[in-house]
Amino acid sequence: MTENNRPQLTYWLTCPDKKLSRAVLQTLIEYGYFNDESSLLSILDKPDEGLRMLATTHWLRQQLPLSEG
């Protein structure tokens, strides 16, 4: 997978199929493409609680800093 695939995968995070959107997020995490604050913020407004929990858990495990703003 290349960085060029990231926009297509990010699009599938909005899929109503929860299993698919969670699998996409897991793929982004595994390939290191879920590593900036904007990625986290884009997930936090999704209606899927499991998706938000997976994203937040990953973020906290990595101890990635958040901006003050």
GUDOVEX-80024 format. One record per residue: x, y, z of N, C-alpha, C, O, CB in turn; chain; residue number from 1. Coordinates in steps of 0.2 Angstrom, whole numbers, plus 5000, padded with zeros to 4 digits. Last residue first. Glycine has a CB too. Example, Ala and Ser with C-alpha at 12.3 -4.5 7.8 and 13.67 -1.06 7.14 Angstrom:
2
LOVEX  n_xx  n_yy  n_zz  ca_xx  ca_yy  ca_zz  c_xx  c_yy  c_zz  o_xx  o_yy  o_zz  cb_xx  cb_yy  cb_zz  c    k
LOVEX  5064  4989  5035   5068   4995   5036  5064  5000  5039  5067  5006  5040   5070   4997   5029  A    2
LOVEX  5066  4972  5039   5062   4978   5039  5066  4984  5039  5071  4983  5042   5057   4978   5045  A    1
//
This chain:
69
LOVEX  n_xx  n_yy  n_zz  ca_xx  ca_yy  ca_zz  c_xx  c_yy  c_zz  o_xx  o_yy  o_zz  cb_xx  cb_yy  cb_zz  c    k
LOVEX  4974  5119  5104   4968   5123   5101  4962  5119  5100  4957  5121  5097   4970   5126   5095  A   69
LOVEX  4985  5112  5108   4981   5115   5113  4974  5118  5111  4970  5120  5114   4985   5121   5117  A   68
LOVEX  4986  5096  5100   4987   5103   5101  4983  5106  5106  4978  5103  5108   4986   5107   5094  A   67
LOVEX  4992  5081  5108   4987   5085   5105  4988  5092  5105  4992  5094  5110   4980   5083   5108  A   66
LOVEX  5004  5068  5105   5002   5074   5108  4996  5077  5104  4996  5076  5098   5008   5079   5109  A   65
LOVEX  5002  5051  5107   5003   5056   5103  5001  5062  5106  4995  5062  5108   5000   5054   5096  A   64
LOVEX  5003  5038  5113   5005   5044   5117  5007  5050  5112  5011  5054  5114   5011   5043   5122  A   63
LOVEX  4999  5027  5108   5005   5029   5105  5007  5036  5109  5013  5038  5107   5003   5031   5098  A   62
LOVEX  4988  5025  5116   4993   5020   5116  5000  5023  5113  5005  5021  5116   4991   5013   5113  A   61
LOVEX  4980  5035  5111   4982   5035   5118  4988  5030  5119  4993  5032  5123   4977   5034   5123  A   60
LOVEX  4977  5031  5098   4980   5038   5099  4984  5038  5106  4989  5040  5107   4975   5043   5099  A   59
LOVEX  4970  5019  5100   4977   5019   5097  4981  5026  5098  4987  5025  5100   4976   5019   5089  A   58
LOVEX  4959  5024  5107   4963   5020   5110  4970  5019  5107  4975  5019  5110   4960   5013   5110  A   57
LOVEX  4954  5032  5097   4956   5035   5103  4961  5031  5106  4966  5033  5109   4950   5037   5107  A   56
LOVEX  4950  5022  5087   4955   5028   5085  4958  5031  5092  4964  5032  5092   4951   5033   5081  A   55
LOVEX  4941  5014  5094   4947   5011   5091  4952  5017  5090  4958  5016  5091   4946   5008   5085  A   54
LOVEX  4931  5024  5097   4935   5020   5102  4941  5018  5100  4947  5018  5103   4931   5015   5106  A   53
LOVEX  4926  5027  5084   4929   5032   5088  4934  5029  5094  4939  5032  5096   4924   5037   5091  A   52
LOVEX  4921  5014  5081   4927   5017   5077  4930  5023  5081  4936  5023  5081   4924   5020   5070  A   51
LOVEX  4911  5013  5091   4917   5008   5090  4923  5011  5086  4929  5010  5088   4915   5001   5087  A   50
LOVEX  4902  5023  5087   4906   5023   5094  4912  5019  5094  4917  5020  5096   4901   5021   5099  A   49
LOVEX  4899  5031  5073   4901   5024   5075  4905  5025  5081  4911  5027  5081   4905   5020   5070  A   48
LOVEX  4898  5044  5068   4893   5041   5073  4895  5035  5076  4892  5033  5081   4886   5041   5069  A   47
LOVEX  4912  5055  5068   4909   5049   5065  4904  5046  5070  4905  5046  5076   4913   5044   5063  A   46
LOVEX  4921  5064  5074   4914   5066   5072  4910  5061  5069  4904  5062  5067   4915   5072   5068  A   45
LOVEX  4933  5057  5076   4929   5059   5082  4922  5061  5080  4918  5062  5085   4933   5064   5086  A   44
LOVEX  4939  5056  5064   4936   5051   5066  4931  5052  5072  4926  5049  5072   4941   5045   5069  A   43
LOVEX  4945  5069  5062   4941   5067   5057  4937  5061  5059  4931  5060  5057   4944   5065   5051  A   42
LOVEX  4954  5069  5073   4948   5073   5073  4943  5071  5068  4937  5072  5069   4950   5080   5072  A   41
LOVEX  4964  5060  5069   4960   5058   5075  4953  5062  5075  4948  5060  5076   4964   5059   5081  A   40
LOVEX  4969  5067  5058   4966   5060   5057  4962  5058  5063  4956  5056  5062   4972   5055   5056  A   39
LOVEX  4974  5078  5064   4968   5079   5059  4965  5072  5058  4959  5072  5057   4970   5082   5053  A   38
LOVEX  4985  5073  5071   4979   5075   5074  4973  5076  5070  4967  5075  5072   4980   5082   5078  A   37
LOVEX  4992  5058  5063   4992   5066   5065  4985  5067  5068  4980  5064  5067   4993   5069   5058  A   36
LOVEX  4992  5045  5060   4997   5047   5065  4997  5055  5065  5002  5058  5068   5004   5045   5062  A   35
LOVEX  4989  5034  5051   4984   5037   5056  4989  5040  5061  4989  5037  5067   4979   5032   5059  A   34
LOVEX  4997  5027  5044   4994   5033   5040  4989  5036  5045  4986  5041  5043   4991   5030   5034  A   33
LOVEX  5004  5015  5047   5006   5021   5049  5003  5027  5047  5006  5033  5047   5014   5021   5048  A   32
LOVEX  4998  5003  5044   5003   5006   5039  5005  5013  5041  5009  5016  5037   4999   5006   5032  A   31
LOVEX  4989  5001  5055   4995   4996   5053  5000  4999  5049  5006  4998  5049   4992   4990   5051  A   30
LOVEX  4980  5012  5053   4984   5012   5059  4991  5007  5057  4996  5009  5059   4980   5009   5065  A   29
LOVEX  4974  5008  5041   4977   5014   5041  4982  5015  5047  4988  5017  5046   4972   5020   5042  A   28
LOVEX  4968  4996  5045   4973   4996   5040  4977  5002  5040  4983  5002  5039   4970   4995   5033  A   27
LOVEX  4959  5001  5055   4964   4996   5057  4970  4996  5052  4976  4996  5054   4962   4989   5058  A   26
LOVEX  4951  5008  5046   4954   5011   5051  4960  5007  5054  4966  5010  5054   4950   5013   5057  A   25
LOVEX  4945  4997  5039   4949   5002   5035  4954  5006  5040  4959  5007  5039   4945   5007   5032  A   24
LOVEX  4939  4990  5049   4944   4987   5046  4949  4992  5042  4955  4991  5042   4942   4982   5041  A   23
LOVEX  4929  5000  5052   4934   4998   5057  4940  4995  5054  4945  4996  5056   4930   4994   5062  A   22
LOVEX  4922  5000  5040   4925   5006   5042  4930  5005  5047  4935  5008  5047   4920   5011   5044  A   21
LOVEX  4917  4986  5040   4922   4989   5034  4925  4995  5037  4931  4995  5036   4918   4990   5028  A   20
LOVEX  4909  4986  5051   4915   4981   5050  4920  4984  5045  4926  4983  5046   4912   4974   5048  A   19
LOVEX  4899  4995  5048   4904   4997   5053  4910  4992  5053  4915  4994  5054   4900   4995   5060  A   18
LOVEX  4894  5002  5034   4896   4996   5036  4901  4997  5041  4907  4998  5040   4898   4991   5030  A   17
LOVEX  4893  5016  5029   4889   5014   5035  4890  5006  5037  4888  5005  5043   4881   5014   5032  A   16
LOVEX  4909  5024  5028   4905   5019   5025  4900  5017  5031  4902  5016  5037   4909   5012   5023  A   15
LOVEX  4919  5033  5031   4912   5035   5031  4907  5030  5029  4901  5031  5029   4911   5041   5027  A   14
LOVEX  4930  5027  5028   4929   5027   5035  4922  5030  5036  4919  5029  5042   4934   5032   5038  A   13
LOVEX  4932  5028  5014   4929   5022   5017  4927  5022  5024  4924  5018  5027   4932   5015   5015  A   12
LOVEX  4941  5039  5013   4934   5039   5011  4930  5034  5014  4924  5035  5016   4934   5039   5003  A   11
LOVEX  4953  5033  5017   4950   5038   5022  4942  5039  5020  4938  5040  5024   4953   5044   5021  A   10
LOVEX  4956  5026  5006   4954   5022   5012  4951  5027  5017  4946  5025  5020   4961   5020   5015  A    9
LOVEX  4958  5036  4997   4953   5031   4995  4951  5028  5002  4945  5027  5003   4955   5026   4990  A    8
LOVEX  4969  5043  5003   4963   5046   5002  4957  5041  5001  4951  5042  5003   4963   5051   4996  A    7
LOVEX  4979  5032  5003   4977   5035   5009  4970  5038  5008  4965  5037  5012   4982   5040   5012  A    6
LOVEX  4986  5028  4992   4980   5025   4993  4976  5028  4999  4970  5026  5001   4981   5017   4995  A    5
LOVEX  4998  5035  4991   4992   5037   4986  4986  5034  4988  4980  5036  4986   4995   5035   4979  A    4
LOVEX  5006  5029  5000   5003   5035   5002  4997  5037  4998  4992  5040  5000   5008   5040   5003  A    3
LOVEX  5002  5011  4996   5006   5017   4996  5002  5023  4999  4996  5023  5000   5008   5019   4988  A    2
LOVEX  5004  4994  5000   5000   5000   5000  5004  5006  5000  5010  5006  5003   4995   5000   5006  A    1
//
